[in-house]
């Protein structure tokens, strides 16, 4: 997996998922595959969040609830691992990430909780620098 990010004001930004394979690549948001076999989704344009909720409600009504707990936990951990790699520039294994003592939780959750990261006197936030920022 490649994680590419830029933390820069007024710079080009894009949110996309591209899956690279030995015979081509898939552009998830563009609903296309290009390479040895080209393909484009031409079905109805549905909102993925609407579909997700419709399937969930349907499964509950039919007595076959969908339980994506483990899948969602692993997906969240993969997102955190990706962020660790992008911020540090290090190769980090799944096991190393799972054994890390780094926490992204707050001491408590309430409206009056101080944010864990605050801007400096210039109003700027510290930015991770790959190769400099360390993984803990």
C-alpha positions, 0 to 999 in steps of 0.5 A: 500500500502507498500512503501519500499525504500533504499537510500544506495550505492552498495546495492541491488535495485529493481523496482517492483509493487506487488499488495496484495489481500486477495486471492493472489498477482500480480507481475505486471512486472513479469506478474503473479498472484499467490495465490488461482488462479495462472495465467501468461500472455503468450501473445506477449511481447510488450513495454508498452510505444510503446503501450501507444503511438500507442493507443494515436496516433490511438485515435487522428487519429480516432477523439476520443483523450484520455485525461488522465489528471485527472488520471495522476495528481492523479497518480502523487499525489499518488507517492508524497504521497507514497514518503512522507510516506516512508520519514517520517514513518508517516501515511498521508491521501490523504487529508493531502497530498493535504492540505500540503504546501510542494512544489516540484516546482522551483522558475523558470525553466531554464538551469541556475537554482541552484538545490534545494538540494545540497550535503554537504562538503563531497559530500553527500546528506541528506537522509530522516529518517523515524520517524525523518523527518517531514511532512509539 
